[in-house]
Amino acid sequence: MKNKVTVAISIVIVAAVLVTLTFYVLGASFLGLPDYGIPAVALLIVAIAVLIVAMNYKNFRLGLPVKDERTKKIDAKACRYAFIATIWIALGTAMMEDYVTLPWRYNSYIIMLGSALVFLISYLILYYKGSA
Amino acid sequence: MRNRIRELRQKKGLTQERLAQLVQVRRETIVFLEQGRYNPSLELAWRVTRALKAKRIEDVFILEGTNR
């Protein structure tokens, strides 16, 4: 039951992100590079998330747990990397303010997307590396 | 850490999927365990040992540099 809920929630989240992204792209005026970059990074994040959800679903269909001790360790490690990356990205964007002036919301986007990207890429690397 | 999971599993005629079901882990975890690319917790080592009907953990998992 818990596995079913986990898989269902992850599918709903991915679908919601895709819908939000579609509305964002449809409504965007596309004036500068960040306007293209943000949906592109978000799409990459969604693609990796879909891959992870698909792997979870495959295990779920076989009657196996969606999370086990290895994936829990991978989660924890990827979270740690994402946390450290968030601090460095925030620091980097603050330092870049002297050279590039971006609207404040772009800084938030960069921090959020950077954090998510680091989490998902770390997750995939750790997942395929074996030891976590 | 080396292990004899694949050898014992094949002797018992179990597939990786079936062993994963018995141990309640993802199939990939069994793959990585067999390849020696993941060191399990003591609890998981116990569950694998029991699923393979081995008598002791040392019969399945071998610490390299020791006789067993």
N, CA and C atoms of all chains as a GROMACS GRO file, in nm:
protein
  600
    1MET      N    1   0.083  -0.121   0.000
    1MET     CA    2   0.000   0.000   0.000
    1MET      C    3   0.087   0.126   0.000
    2LYS      N    4   0.192   0.123   0.087
    2LYS     CA    5   0.283   0.237   0.097
    2LYS      C    6   0.354   0.259  -0.037
    3ASN      N    7   0.394   0.146  -0.099
    3ASN     CA    8   0.461   0.155  -0.230
    3ASN      C    9   0.369   0.216  -0.334
    4LYS      N   10   0.242   0.173  -0.330
    4LYS     CA   11   0.144   0.221  -0.426
    4LYS      C   12   0.128   0.372  -0.412
    5VAL      N   13   0.119   0.418  -0.287
    5VAL     CA   14   0.103   0.562  -0.260
    5VAL      C   15   0.226   0.638  -0.309
    6THR      N   16   0.346   0.584  -0.280
    6THR     CA   17   0.471   0.651  -0.321
    6THR      C   18   0.475   0.667  -0.472
    7VAL      N   19   0.445   0.558  -0.544
    7VAL     CA   20   0.450   0.562  -0.691
    7VAL      C   21   0.344   0.660  -0.744
    8ALA      N   22   0.222   0.652  -0.687
    8ALA     CA   23   0.114   0.740  -0.733
    8ALA      C   24   0.150   0.887  -0.711
    9ILE      N   25   0.204   0.918  -0.592
    9ILE     CA   26   0.240   1.058  -0.562
    9ILE      C   27   0.349   1.106  -0.658
   10SER      N   28   0.450   1.022  -0.683
   10SER     CA   29   0.559   1.067  -0.771
   10SER      C   30   0.508   1.090  -0.914
   11ILE      N   31   0.415   1.005  -0.961
   11ILE     CA   32   0.359   1.025  -1.095
   11ILE      C   33   0.280   1.156  -1.100
   12VAL      N   34   0.201   1.182  -0.994
   12VAL     CA   35   0.121   1.306  -0.989
   12VAL      C   36   0.213   1.428  -0.987
   13ILE      N   37   0.322   1.422  -0.908
   13ILE     CA   38   0.414   1.537  -0.900
   13ILE      C   39   0.478   1.564  -1.036
   14VAL      N   40   0.526   1.458  -1.103
   14VAL     CA   41   0.589   1.476  -1.235
   14VAL      C   42   0.488   1.536  -1.333
   15ALA      N   43   0.366   1.485  -1.330
   15ALA     CA   44   0.262   1.538  -1.421
   15ALA      C   45   0.234   1.684  -1.391
   16ALA      N   46   0.225   1.719  -1.260
   16ALA     CA   47   0.197   1.858  -1.221
   16ALA      C   48   0.310   1.950  -1.266
   17VAL      N   49   0.434   1.905  -1.251
   17VAL     CA   50   0.549   1.986  -1.294
   17VAL      C   51   0.544   2.007  -1.445
   18LEU      N   52   0.513   1.902  -1.518
   18LEU     CA   53   0.505   1.912  -1.665
   18LEU      C   54   0.398   2.013  -1.707
   19VAL      N   55   0.281   2.005  -1.642
   19VAL     CA   56   0.171   2.098  -1.674
   19VAL      C   57   0.214   2.242  -1.643
   20THR      N   58   0.274   2.262  -1.524
   20THR     CA   59   0.320   2.396  -1.484
   20THR      C   60   0.420   2.451  -1.584
   21LEU      N   61   0.512   2.363  -1.624
   21LEU     CA   62   0.617   2.402  -1.719
   21LEU      C   63   0.556   2.441  -1.854
   22THR      N   64   0.456   2.364  -1.896
   22THR     CA   65   0.390   2.394  -2.023
   22THR      C   66   0.325   2.533  -2.017
   23PHE      N   67   0.254   2.561  -1.905
   23PHE     CA   68   0.192   2.693  -1.889
   23PHE      C   69   0.296   2.803  -1.886
   24TYR      N   70   0.410   2.774  -1.820
   24TYR     CA   71   0.518   2.874  -1.810
   24TYR      C   72   0.570   2.907  -1.950
   25VAL      N   73   0.596   2.802  -2.029
   25VAL     CA   74   0.651   2.821  -2.164
   25VAL      C   75   0.549   2.894  -2.252
   26LEU      N   76   0.422   2.856  -2.240
   26LEU     CA   77   0.318   2.920  -2.321
   26LEU      C   78   0.301   3.068  -2.285
   27GLY      N   79   0.318   3.098  -2.157
   27GLY     CA   80   0.297   3.235  -2.112
   27GLY      C   81   0.420   3.322  -2.114
   28ALA      N   82   0.538   3.263  -2.135
   28ALA     CA   83   0.663   3.340  -2.129
   28ALA      C   84   0.679   3.428  -2.253
   29SER      N   85   0.739   3.545  -2.231
   29SER     CA   86   0.758   3.636  -2.344
   29SER      C   87   0.890   3.609  -2.416
   30PHE      N   88   0.981   3.534  -2.352
   30PHE     CA   89   1.111   3.498  -2.408
   30PHE      C   90   1.191   3.619  -2.456
   31LEU      N   91   1.237   3.693  -2.358
   31LEU     CA   92   1.315   3.813  -2.389
   31LEU      C   93   1.465   3.788  -2.380
   32GLY      N   94   1.505   3.711  -2.282
   32GLY     CA   95   1.648   3.691  -2.261
   32GLY      C   96   1.685   3.545  -2.247
   33LEU      N   97   1.815   3.522  -2.230
   33LEU     CA   98   1.867   3.385  -2.217
   33LEU      C   99   1.806   3.309  -2.098
   34PRO      N  100   1.792   3.374  -1.982
   34PRO     CA  101   1.734   3.298  -1.869
   34PRO      C  102   1.596   3.244  -1.899
   35ASP      N  103   1.522   3.314  -1.986
   35ASP     CA  104   1.387   3.267  -2.019
   35ASP      C  105   1.390   3.133  -2.092
   36TYR      N  106   1.498   3.110  -2.167
   36TYR     CA  107   1.512   2.982  -2.236
   36TYR      C  108   1.580   2.880  -2.146
   37GLY      N  109   1.676   2.929  -2.070
   37GLY     CA  110   1.757   2.839  -1.985
   37GLY      C  111   1.675   2.772  -1.877
   38ILE      N  112   1.588   2.848  -1.814
   38ILE     CA  113   1.512   2.794  -1.700
   38ILE      C  114   1.421   2.677  -1.743
   39PRO      N  115   1.339   2.694  -1.849
   39PRO     CA  116   1.258   2.577  -1.890
   39PRO      C  117   1.344   2.459  -1.935
   40ALA      N  118   1.460   2.489  -1.996
   40ALA     CA  119   1.548   2.380  -2.042
   40ALA      C  120   1.600   2.300  -1.924
   41VAL      N  121   1.648   2.370  -1.821
   41VAL     CA  122   1.698   2.299  -1.702
   41VAL      C  123   1.583   2.226  -1.633
   42ALA      N  124   1.467   2.292  -1.626
   42ALA     CA  125   1.350   2.228  -1.563
   42ALA      C  126   1.312   2.101  -1.638
   43LEU      N  127   1.320   2.106  -1.771
   43LEU     CA  128   1.287   1.987  -1.853
   43LEU      C  129   1.386   1.874  -1.825
   44LEU      N  130   1.514   1.911  -1.812
   44LEU     CA  131   1.617   1.811  -1.782
   44LEU      C  132   1.587   1.745  -1.646
   45ILE      N  133   1.550   1.829  -1.550
   45ILE     CA  134   1.515   1.777  -1.416
   45ILE      C  135   1.396   1.682  -1.426
   46VAL      N  136   1.295   1.723  -1.503
   46VAL     CA  137   1.176   1.638  -1.519
   46VAL      C  138   1.213   1.506  -1.586
   47ALA      N  139   1.302   1.514  -1.686
   47ALA     CA  140   1.343   1.392  -1.757
   47ALA      C  141   1.411   1.294  -1.661
   48ILE      N  142   1.501   1.346  -1.576
   48ILE     CA  143   1.570   1.258  -1.480
   48ILE      C  144   1.468   1.204  -1.379
   49ALA      N  145   1.376   1.292  -1.336
   49ALA     CA  146   1.274   1.248  -1.239
   49ALA      C  147   1.187   1.137  -1.299
   50VAL      N  148   1.153   1.151  -1.426
   50VAL     CA  149   1.071   1.049  -1.494
   50VAL      C  150   1.146   0.916  -1.496
   51LEU      N  151   1.277   0.923  -1.521
   51LEU     CA  152   1.360   0.802  -1.523
   51LEU      C  153   1.357   0.733  -1.386
   52ILE      N  154   1.370   0.812  -1.281
   52ILE     CA  155   1.370   0.757  -1.145
   52ILE      C  156   1.231   0.698  -1.112
   53VAL      N  157   1.126   0.771  -1.150
   53VAL     CA  158   0.990   0.721  -1.125
   53VAL      C  159   0.967   0.590  -1.202
   54ALA      N  160   1.019   0.584  -1.325
   54ALA     CA  161   1.004   0.462  -1.406
   54ALA      C  162   1.075   0.344  -1.340
   55MET      N  163   1.194   0.369  -1.284
   55MET     CA  164   1.267   0.261  -1.215
   55MET      C  165   1.189   0.214  -1.093
   56ASN      N  166   1.130   0.311  -1.021
   56ASN     CA  167   1.048   0.277  -0.903
   56ASN      C  168   0.927   0.195  -0.944
   57TYR      N  169   0.863   0.236  -1.053
   57TYR     CA  170   0.742   0.169  -1.100
   57TYR      C  171   0.772   0.024  -1.142
   58LYS      N  172   0.889   0.007  -1.204
   58LYS     CA  173   0.929  -0.128  -1.248
   58LYS      C  174   0.938  -0.222  -1.128
   59ASN      N  175   1.002  -0.173  -1.021
   59ASN     CA  176   1.013  -0.254  -0.900
   59ASN      C  177   0.877  -0.277  -0.836
   60PHE      N  178   0.794  -0.172  -0.838
   60PHE     CA  179   0.660  -0.183  -0.780
   60PHE      C  180   0.579  -0.291  -0.851
   61ARG      N  181   0.590  -0.294  -0.984
   61ARG     CA  182   0.515  -0.393  -1.062
   61ARG      C  183   0.559  -0.535  -1.032
   62LEU      N  184   0.687  -0.550  -0.995
   62LEU     CA  185   0.738  -0.683  -0.962
   62LEU      C  186   0.704  -0.723  -0.818
   63GLY      N  187   0.636  -0.633  -0.748
   63GLY     CA  188   0.599  -0.661  -0.609
   63GLY      C  189   0.715  -0.638  -0.515
   64LEU      N  190   0.812  -0.557  -0.559
   64LEU     CA  191   0.930  -0.529  -0.476
   64LEU      C  192   0.915  -0.390  -0.414
   65PRO      N  193   0.986  -0.365  -0.303
   65PRO     CA  194   0.972  -0.233  -0.241
   65PRO      C  195   1.028  -0.121  -0.330
   66VAL      N  196   0.965  -0.005  -0.322
   66VAL     CA  197   1.012   0.111  -0.399
   66VAL      C  198   1.138   0.167  -0.333
   67LYS      N  199   1.142   0.160  -0.201
   67LYS     CA  200   1.259   0.207  -0.127
   67LYS      C  201   1.316   0.092  -0.046
   68ASP      N  202   1.447   0.077  -0.053
   68ASP     CA  203   1.514  -0.020   0.035
   68ASP      C  204   1.634   0.050   0.097
   69GLU      N  205   1.716  -0.027   0.169
   69GLU     CA  206   1.824   0.041   0.243
   69GLU      C  207   1.924   0.110   0.151
   70ARG      N  208   1.946   0.054   0.030
   70ARG     CA  209   2.041   0.116  -0.062
   70ARG      C  210   1.986   0.249  -0.114
   71THR      N  211   1.859   0.250  -0.155
   71THR     CA  212   1.803   0.375  -0.209
   71THR      C  213   1.788   0.480  -0.098
   72LYS      N  214   1.766   0.435   0.026
   72LYS     CA  215   1.758   0.532   0.138
   72LYS      C  216   1.894   0.597   0.160
   73LYS      N  217   2.000   0.517   0.148
   73LYS     CA  218   2.136   0.572   0.163
   73LYS      C  219   2.166   0.668   0.048
   74ILE      N  220   2.124   0.628  -0.074
   74ILE     CA  221   2.146   0.714  -0.191
   74ILE      C  222   2.073   0.846  -0.174
   75ASP      N  223   1.947   0.838  -0.126
   75ASP     CA  224   1.867   0.959  -0.100
   75ASP      C  225   1.942   1.054  -0.006
   76ALA      N  226   1.990   0.996   0.104
   76ALA     CA  227   2.056   1.077   0.207
   76ALA      C  228   2.182   1.143   0.151
   77LYS      N  229   2.259   1.066   0.074
   77LYS     CA  230   2.384   1.120   0.019
   77LYS      C  231   2.356   1.228  -0.085
   78ALA      N  232   2.256   1.202  -0.171
   78ALA     CA  233   2.222   1.301  -0.275
   78ALA      C  234   2.169   1.429  -0.211
   79CYS      N  235   2.092   1.415  -0.102
   79CYS     CA  236   2.042   1.532  -0.028
   79CYS      C  237   2.159   1.613   0.027
   80ARG      N  238   2.258   1.544   0.079
   80ARG     CA  239   2.376   1.612   0.136
   80ARG      C  240   2.448   1.692   0.028
   81TYR      N  241   2.467   1.628  -0.088
   81TYR     CA  242   2.536   1.698  -0.199
   81TYR      C  243   2.453   1.818  -0.244
   82ALA      N  244   2.321   1.799  -0.254
   82ALA     CA  245   2.234   1.908  -0.300
   82ALA      C  246   2.238   2.025  -0.201
   83PHE      N  247   2.243   1.994  -0.072
   83PHE     CA  248   2.248   2.097   0.032
   83PHE      C  249   2.377   2.179   0.018
   84ILE      N  250   2.489   2.109   0.002
   84ILE     CA  251   2.618   2.178  -0.013
   84ILE      C  252   2.616   2.262  -0.141
   85ALA      N  253   2.564   2.202  -0.249
   85ALA     CA  254   2.558   2.274  -0.377
   85ALA      C  255   2.472   2.400  -0.365
   86THR      N  256   2.360   2.389  -0.291
   86THR     CA  257   2.271   2.505  -0.273
   86THR      C  258   2.347   2.620  -0.208
   87ILE      N  259   2.425   2.588  -0.106
   87ILE     CA  260   2.502   2.693  -0.037
   87ILE      C  261   2.599   2.759  -0.135
   88TRP      N  262   2.671   2.677  -0.212
   88TRP     CA  263   2.770   2.731  -0.306
   88TRP      C  264   2.703   2.810  -0.419
   89ILE      N  265   2.591   2.761  -0.467
   89ILE     CA  266   2.520   2.832  -0.576
   89ILE      C  267   2.470   2.967  -0.524
   90ALA      N  268   2.414   2.967  -0.402
   90ALA     CA  269   2.365   3.092  -0.343
   90ALA      C  270   2.480   3.191  -0.327
   91LEU      N  271   2.593   3.140  -0.280
   91LEU     CA  272   2.713   3.224  -0.263
   91LEU      C  273   2.759   3.278  -0.399
   92GLY      N  274   2.759   3.189  -0.497
   92GLY     CA  275   2.801   3.227  -0.633
   92GLY      C  276   2.712   3.335  -0.693
   93THR      N  277   2.580   3.318  -0.679
   93THR     CA  278   2.487   3.418  -0.735
   93THR      C  279   2.503   3.552  -0.663
   94ALA      N  280   2.529   3.547  -0.531
   94ALA     CA  281   2.550   3.671  -0.455
   94ALA      C  282   2.676   3.743  -0.504
   95MET      N  283   2.780   3.663  -0.530
   95MET     CA  284   2.906   3.724  -0.576
   95MET      C  285   2.894   3.778  -0.719
   96MET      N  286   2.810   3.711  -0.799
   96MET     CA  287   2.795   3.752  -0.940
   96MET      C  288   2.715   3.882  -0.954
   97GLU      N  289   2.647   3.921  -0.846
   97GLU     CA  290   2.564   4.042  -0.853
   97GLU      C  291   2.643   4.166  -0.890
   98ASP      N  292   2.775   4.165  -0.860
   98ASP     CA  293   2.859   4.280  -0.894
   98ASP      C  294   2.879   4.291  -1.046
   99TYR      N  295   2.871   4.177  -1.114
   99TYR     CA  296   2.899   4.175  -1.259
   99TYR      C  297   2.772   4.166  -1.344
  100VAL      N  298   2.679   4.083  -1.299
  100VAL     CA  299   2.554   4.065  -1.376
  100VAL      C  300   2.435   4.100  -1.287
  101THR      N  301   2.352   4.188  -1.335
  101THR     CA  302   2.233   4.220  -1.255
  101THR      C  303   2.113   4.147  -1.314
  102LEU      N  304   2.068   4.050  -1.238
  102LEU     CA  305   1.950   3.973  -1.280
  102LEU      C  306   1.835   4.007  -1.187
  103PRO      N  307   1.712   4.001  -1.238
  103PRO     CA  308   1.598   4.020  -1.146
  103PRO      C  309   1.606   3.916  -1.034
  104TRP      N  310   1.561   3.953  -0.913
  104TRP     CA  311   1.579   3.866  -0.796
  104TRP      C  312   1.520   3.727  -0.817
  105ARG      N  313   1.411   3.721  -0.897
  105ARG     CA  314   1.347   3.589  -0.913
  105ARG      C  315   1.437   3.491  -0.987
  106TYR      N  316   1.526   3.543  -1.074
  106TYR     CA  317   1.617   3.453  -1.144
  106TYR      C  318   1.716   3.389  -1.048
  107ASN      N  319   1.758   3.468  -0.949
  107ASN     CA  320   1.848   3.410  -0.848
  107ASN      C  321   1.778   3.293  -0.778
  108SER      N  322   1.651   3.313  -0.745
  108SER     CA  323   1.576   3.203  -0.679
  108SER      C  324   1.566   3.083  -0.771
  109TYR      N  325   1.536   3.111  -0.900
  109TYR     CA  326   1.525   3.000  -0.996
  109TYR      C  327   1.657   2.922  -1.004
  110ILE      N  328   1.768   3.000  -1.015
  110ILE     CA  329   1.899   2.936  -1.030
  110ILE      C  330   1.928   2.849  -0.908
  111ILE      N  331   1.900   2.901  -0.789
  111ILE     CA  332   1.927   2.825  -0.666
  111ILE      C  333   1.840   2.699  -0.660
  112MET      N  334   1.710   2.716  -0.688
  112MET     CA  335   1.618   2.602  -0.679
  112MET      C  336   1.650   2.495  -0.784
  113LEU      N  337   1.668   2.541  -0.909
  113LEU     CA  338   1.695   2.444  -1.016
  113LEU      C  339   1.832   2.380  -0.999
  114GLY      N  340   1.930   2.460  -0.956
  114GLY     CA  341   2.064   2.406  -0.933
  114GLY      C  342   2.061   2.298  -0.827
  115SER      N  343   1.990   2.325  -0.720
  115SER     CA  344   1.979   2.229  -0.611
  115SER      C  345   1.913   2.099  -0.659
  116ALA      N  346   1.802   2.114  -0.733
  116ALA     CA  347   1.730   1.996  -0.783
  116ALA      C  348   1.817   1.917  -0.881
  117LEU      N  349   1.889   1.991  -0.965
  117LEU     CA  350   1.973   1.925  -1.065
  117LEU      C  351   2.085   1.846  -0.997
  118VAL      N  352   2.149   1.908  -0.898
  118VAL     CA  353   2.257   1.838  -0.826
  118VAL      C  354   2.202   1.715  -0.755
  119PHE      N  355   2.083   1.728  -0.694
  119PHE     CA  356   2.023   1.614  -0.625
  119PHE      C  357   2.000   1.498  -0.722
  120LEU      N  358   1.936   1.529  -0.836
  120LEU     CA  359   1.898   1.421  -0.928
  120LEU      C  360   2.020   1.359  -0.998
  121ILE      N  361   2.117   1.445  -1.035
  121ILE     CA  362   2.237   1.389  -1.100
  121ILE      C  363   2.316   1.303  -1.000
  122SER      N  364   2.328   1.353  -0.875
  122SER     CA  365   2.397   1.272  -0.772
  122SER      C  366   2.324   1.140  -0.751
  123TYR      N  367   2.191   1.147  -0.748
  123TYR     CA  368   2.109   1.028  -0.727
  123TYR      C  369   2.138   0.924  -0.836
  124LEU      N  370   2.137   0.972  -0.962
  124LEU     CA  371   2.160   0.880  -1.074
  124LEU      C  372   2.300   0.820  -1.069
  125ILE      N  373   2.401   0.905  -1.043
  125ILE     CA  374   2.540   0.855  -1.038
  125ILE      C  375   2.554   0.752  -0.926
  126LEU      N  376   2.503   0.784  -0.808
  126LEU     CA  377   2.515   0.692  -0.695
  126LEU      C  378   2.436   0.563  -0.722
  127TYR      N  379   2.321   0.578  -0.789
  127TYR     CA  380   2.237   0.463  -0.818
  127TYR      C  381   2.309   0.363  -0.909
  128TYR      N  382   2.376   0.416  -1.011
  128TYR     CA  383   2.442   0.326  -1.106
  128TYR      C  384   2.582   0.286  -1.062
  129LYS      N  385   2.637   0.359  -0.964
  129LYS     CA  386   2.772   0.326  -0.916
  129LYS      C  387   2.767   0.202  -0.828
  130GLY      N  388   2.656   0.183  -0.762
  130GLY     CA  389   2.642   0.064  -0.677
  130GLY      C  390   2.653   0.098  -0.531
  131SER      N  391   2.774   0.121  -0.483
  131SER     CA  392   2.790   0.150  -0.340
  131SER      C  393   2.740   0.290  -0.310
  132ALA      N  394   2.677   0.305  -0.196
  132ALA     CA  395   2.627   0.437  -0.159
  132ALA      C  396   2.675   0.475  -0.021
  133MET      N  397   3.472  -0.690   0.064
  133MET     CA  398   3.383  -0.800   0.104
  133MET      C  399   3.341  -0.879  -0.021
  134ARG      N  400   3.370  -1.009  -0.017
  134ARG     CA  401   3.322  -1.095  -0.127
  134ARG      C  402   3.196  -1.166  -0.077
  135ASN      N  403   3.123  -1.224  -0.171
  135ASN     CA  404   3.007  -1.302  -0.125
  135ASN      C  405   2.977  -1.416  -0.223
  136ARG      N  406   2.898  -1.509  -0.174
  136ARG     CA  407   2.863  -1.626  -0.256
  136ARG      C  408   2.714  -1.626  -0.291
  137ILE      N  409   2.658  -1.504  -0.296
  137ILE     CA  410   2.512  -1.494  -0.319
  137ILE      C  411   2.473  -1.559  -0.451
  138ARG      N  412   2.544  -1.524  -0.559
  138ARG     CA  413   2.506  -1.576  -0.691
  138ARG      C  414   2.513  -1.729  -0.693
  139GLU      N  415   2.625  -1.780  -0.640
  139GLU     CA  416   2.646  -1.926  -0.639
  139GLU      C  417   2.534  -1.996  -0.560
  140LEU      N  418   2.506  -1.947  -0.441
  140LEU     CA  419   2.403  -2.010  -0.357
  140LEU      C  420   2.264  -1.992  -0.417
  141ARG      N  421   2.242  -1.874  -0.474
  141ARG     CA  422   2.110  -1.847  -0.536
  141ARG      C  423   2.085  -1.944  -0.651
  142GLN      N  424   2.188  -1.962  -0.734
  142GLN     CA  425   2.172  -2.052  -0.850
  142GLN      C  426   2.155  -2.198  -0.805
  143LYS      N  427   2.225  -2.234  -0.697
  143LYS     CA  428   2.209  -2.369  -0.642
  143LYS      C  429   2.065  -2.394  -0.597
  144LYS      N  430   2.005  -2.290  -0.539
  144LYS     CA  431   1.866  -2.301  -0.491
  144LYS      C  432   1.765  -2.284  -0.605
  145GLY      N  433   1.814  -2.247  -0.722
  145GLY     CA  434   1.725  -2.227  -0.837
  145GLY      C  435   1.639  -2.102  -0.825
  146LEU      N  436   1.693  -2.002  -0.757
  146LEU     CA  437   1.619  -1.877  -0.741
  146LEU      C  438   1.664  -1.775  -0.844
  147THR      N  439   1.569  -1.693  -0.889
  147THR     CA  440   1.605  -1.582  -0.978
  147THR      C  441   1.639  -1.461  -0.888
  148GLN      N  442   1.701  -1.360  -0.950
  148GLN     CA  443   1.733  -1.239  -0.873
  148GLN      C  444   1.604  -1.174  -0.821
  149GLU      N  445   1.501  -1.177  -0.905
  149GLU     CA  446   1.371  -1.119  -0.867
  149GLU      C  447   1.313  -1.190  -0.746
  150ARG      N  448   1.318  -1.323  -0.750
  150ARG     CA  449   1.260  -1.403  -0.640
  150ARG      C  450   1.337  -1.378  -0.510
  151LEU      N  451   1.470  -1.372  -0.522
  151LEU     CA  452   1.550  -1.345  -0.403
  151LEU      C  453   1.519  -1.205  -0.348
  152ALA      N  454   1.502  -1.109  -0.440
  152ALA     CA  455   1.468  -0.972  -0.398
  152ALA      C  456   1.333  -0.972  -0.325
  153GLN      N  457   1.239  -1.053  -0.374
  153GLN     CA  458   1.108  -1.062  -0.307
  153GLN      C  459   1.122  -1.123  -0.167
  154LEU      N  460   1.205  -1.227  -0.158
  154LEU     CA  461   1.224  -1.293  -0.028
  154LEU      C  462   1.291  -1.201   0.073
  155VAL      N  463   1.386  -1.121   0.022
  155VAL     CA  464   1.464  -1.034   0.111
  155VAL      C  465   1.396  -0.898   0.128
  156GLN      N  466   1.300  -0.867   0.042
  156GLN     CA  467   1.228  -0.739   0.041
  156GLN      C  468   1.320  -0.620   0.012
  157VAL      N  469   1.394  -0.633  -0.099
  157VAL     CA  470   1.473  -0.520  -0.149
  157VAL      C  471   1.446  -0.508  -0.298
  158ARG      N  472   1.497  -0.400  -0.357
  158ARG     CA  473   1.481  -0.383  -0.502
  158ARG      C  474   1.571  -0.484  -0.574
  159ARG      N  475   1.534  -0.518  -0.698
  159ARG     CA  476   1.612  -0.617  -0.772
  159ARG      C  477   1.755  -0.568  -0.796
  160GLU      N  478   1.769  -0.437  -0.821
  160GLU     CA  479   1.902  -0.381  -0.846
  160GLU      C  480   1.995  -0.401  -0.728
  161THR      N  481   1.938  -0.400  -0.608
  161THR     CA  482   2.020  -0.418  -0.488
  161THR      C  483   2.083  -0.557  -0.488
  162ILE      N  484   2.005  -0.657  -0.531
  162ILE     CA  485   2.058  -0.794  -0.541
  162ILE      C  486   2.169  -0.798  -0.646
  163VAL      N  487   2.147  -0.728  -0.759
  163VAL     CA  488   2.248  -0.724  -0.866
  163VAL      C  489   2.379  -0.666  -0.811
  164PHE      N  490   2.369  -0.552  -0.742
  164PHE     CA  491   2.490  -0.488  -0.690
  164PHE      C  492   2.554  -0.571  -0.578
  165LEU      N  493   2.471  -0.639  -0.500
  165LEU     CA  494   2.526  -0.726  -0.394
  165LEU      C  495   2.607  -0.839  -0.458
  166GLU      N  496   2.549  -0.901  -0.560
  166GLU     CA  497   2.617  -1.013  -0.626
  166GLU      C  498   2.749  -0.970  -0.690
  167GLN      N  499   2.747  -0.848  -0.742
  167GLN     CA  500   2.869  -0.797  -0.808
  167GLN      C  501   2.971  -0.748  -0.705
  168GLY      N  502   2.935  -0.748  -0.579
  168GLY     CA  503   3.025  -0.700  -0.474
  168GLY      C  504   3.041  -0.550  -0.476
  169ARG      N  505   2.944  -0.481  -0.537
  169ARG     CA  506   2.954  -0.335  -0.548
  169ARG      C  507   2.874  -0.265  -0.439
  170TYR      N  508   2.808  -0.341  -0.354
  170TYR     CA  509   2.735  -0.281  -0.243
  170TYR      C  510   2.753  -0.368  -0.119
  171ASN      N  511   2.797  -0.306  -0.012
  171ASN     CA  512   2.812  -0.378   0.115
  171ASN      C  513   2.684  -0.361   0.196
  172PRO      N  514   2.617  -0.472   0.226
  172PRO     CA  515   2.486  -0.460   0.295
  172PRO      C  516   2.504  -0.429   0.443
  173SER      N  517   2.394  -0.383   0.503
  173SER     CA  518   2.393  -0.366   0.649
  173SER      C  519   2.388  -0.506   0.710
  174LEU      N  520   2.412  -0.514   0.840
  174LEU     CA  521   2.409  -0.644   0.907
  174LEU      C  522   2.270  -0.708   0.893
  175GLU      N  523   2.166  -0.623   0.903
  175GLU     CA  524   2.029  -0.673   0.893
  175GLU      C  525   2.003  -0.736   0.756
  176LEU      N  526   2.047  -0.665   0.652
  176LEU     CA  527   2.025  -0.718   0.516
  176LEU      C  528   2.107  -0.845   0.494
  177ALA      N  529   2.228  -0.846   0.546
  177ALA     CA  530   2.313  -0.965   0.534
  177ALA      C  531   2.243  -1.085   0.599
  178TRP      N  532   2.181  -1.061   0.715
  178TRP     CA  533   2.106  -1.167   0.784
  178TRP      C  534   1.990  -1.216   0.698
  179ARG      N  535   1.916  -1.121   0.641
  179ARG     CA  536   1.798  -1.158   0.561
  179ARG      C  537   1.839  -1.238   0.438
  180VAL      N  538   1.949  -1.197   0.375
  180VAL     CA  539   1.998  -1.270   0.256
  180VAL      C  540   2.041  -1.411   0.297
  181THR      N  541   2.112  -1.420   0.409
  181THR     CA  542   2.159  -1.551   0.457
  181THR      C  543   2.041  -1.645   0.482
  182ARG      N  544   1.938  -1.590   0.546
  182ARG     CA  545   1.819  -1.672   0.576
  182ARG      C  546   1.745  -1.711   0.448
  183ALA      N  547   1.735  -1.618   0.354
  183ALA     CA  548   1.664  -1.647   0.229
  183ALA      C  549   1.737  -1.756   0.150
  184LEU      N  550   1.870  -1.757   0.161
  184LEU     CA  551   1.948  -1.858   0.089
  184LEU      C  552   1.964  -1.986   0.171
  185LYS      N  553   1.900  -1.986   0.289
  185LYS     CA  554   1.903  -2.101   0.380
  185LYS      C  555   2.045  -2.146   0.416
  186ALA      N  556   2.133  -2.047   0.427
  186ALA     CA  557   2.269  -2.076   0.474
  186ALA      C  558   2.268  -2.075   0.625
  187LYS      N  559   2.367  -2.145   0.685
  187LYS     CA  560   2.365  -2.156   0.832
  187LYS      C  561   2.417  -2.029   0.898
  188ARG      N  562   2.525  -1.974   0.841
  188ARG     CA  563   2.586  -1.858   0.905
  188ARG      C  564   2.612  -1.748   0.802
  189ILE      N  565   2.623  -1.626   0.849
  189ILE     CA  566   2.653  -1.514   0.759
  189ILE      C  567   2.787  -1.538   0.689
  190GLU      N  568   2.882  -1.598   0.763
  190GLU     CA  569   3.016  -1.623   0.706
  190GLU      C  570   3.011  -1.720   0.588
  191ASP      N  571   2.903  -1.798   0.578
  191ASP     CA  572   2.890  -1.890   0.464
  191ASP      C  573   2.852  -1.815   0.337
  192VAL      N  574   2.800  -1.695   0.353
  192VAL     CA  575   2.756  -1.616   0.237
  192VAL      C  576   2.851  -1.498   0.211
  193PHE      N  577   2.885  -1.428   0.317
  193PHE     CA  578   2.971  -1.309   0.304
  193PHE      C  579   3.111  -1.339   0.358
  194ILE      N  580   3.210  -1.307   0.276
  194ILE     CA  581   3.348  -1.337   0.315
  194ILE      C  582   3.428  -1.207   0.320
  195LEU      N  583   3.481  -1.178   0.436
  195LEU     CA  584   3.564  -1.058   0.451
  195LEU      C  585   3.700  -1.088   0.389
  196GLU      N  586   3.737  -1.010   0.292
  196GLU     CA  587   3.863  -1.036   0.222
  196GLU      C  588   3.981  -1.020   0.317
  197GLY      N  589   4.081  -1.107   0.297
  197GLY     CA  590   4.197  -1.102   0.386
  197GLY      C  591   4.180  -1.196   0.504
  198THR      N  592   4.066  -1.268   0.508
  198THR     CA  593   4.047  -1.369   0.612
  198THR      C  594   4.039  -1.505   0.545
  199ASN      N  595   4.047  -1.611   0.625
  199ASN     CA  596   4.044  -1.745   0.569
  199ASN      C  597   3.909  -1.780   0.511
  200ARG      N  598   3.802  -1.728   0.576
  200ARG     CA  599   3.669  -1.763   0.533
  200ARG      C  600   3.614  -1.668   0.430
   0.00000   0.00000   0.00000
